[in-house]
Amino acid sequence: KLTLAQIQALRLDGGDEAPPTLETFLRAARGRVLVNLHLKGPFAVQAAEVARQVDASDWVLFKAKARKDMSPIADEPLYRDVAFMPMVGEGAARNAEQLGEVIIRQASGVRPIPAVETRGLRSRGFSAVREAAGAVRVRVWINTLGMSSWKSFFGLAGDRLALRDPDTSWGRLIDQGVSIIQTDHPAQLLSYLKRRRLREGVTIATAETATSSPITHAVLDTQR
């Protein structure tokens, strides 16, 4: 473990900048990007407080794993006034039907959820989550950055394969009902959507800091 002073003495790869604090990053990102945070334990509490301090509660998206029989996480005190999205993987329930029930339960709270992130679901589990998400009118989010969140779904890789064969990767995801794709290659995905005549209605959130260091993670909302 490093202290804050030790971390700030480090320099980002390829530059002379110190790693920013979350507060610094959020102030720079305001009005430019949706920030997606996956934190555990006390770190989530601290991050939520920072988001409130900089008035970023409505565009910083927190997320946590949801499981069978859990009450709506979005209604928990920690997330009472910040945007929240549940994540669902194979371990969330015993079978595909119960995975769908997890989504229904998570969407039944007082505070609405915008989407559900699928992580490592096999075909039957994904289908159940997709159908449940459609029933409660929330979007299906998938992360193709590091491949792990959807490798089990099709037995394919993520962004790397998408650059070579977008029909087999991004295209297949969209055809199966995914409507939010988090990618490191937004320009290529936008070009692919244009070729498929799906460009209309697509929204994109990208980030580029006020410095020379780009942040290329992006979320594309393929509205259907």
JORAFEN-V113151 format. One record per backbone hydrogen bond with DSSP energy under -1.0 kcal/mol. CO is the residue of the C=O (numbers start at 1). NH is the residue of the N-H. Records with the same first field share a line. If there is no record, write none. Layout:
CO: NH + NH
This chain:
3: 7
4: 8
7: 10
12: 15
17: 12
21: 25
22: 26
23: 27
24: 28
25: 29
26: 30
29: 32 + 33
35: 61
37: 63
40: 43
41: 45
42: 46
43: 47
44: 48
45: 49
46: 50
47: 51
48: 52
49: 53
50: 54
51: 56
52: 55
56: 59
57: 83
59: 35
61: 37
62: 85
64: 87
67: 70
72: 75
73: 76
76: 79
77: 80
79: 82
83: 62
86: 117
87: 66
88: 119
89: 92
90: 93
92: 68
95: 99
96: 100
97: 101
98: 102
99: 103
100: 104
101: 105
102: 106
103: 107
105: 108
114: 139
116: 141
117: 88
122: 126
123: 127
124: 128
125: 129
126: 130
127: 131
128: 132
129: 133
130: 134
131: 135
132: 136
133: 138
139: 116
140: 179 + 180
141: 118
142: 182
144: 159
147: 150 + 151
149: 120
150: 154
151: 155
158: 162
159: 163
161: 165
165: 169
166: 171
169: 173
170: 174
171: 175
172: 176
173: 178
174: 177
179: 222
180: 142
181: 220
182: 144
183: 218
185: 189
186: 190
187: 191
188: 192
189: 193
190: 194
191: 195
192: 196
193: 198
194: 197
199: 202
203: 221
205: 219
207: 215
218: 183
219: 205
220: 181
221: 203 + 223
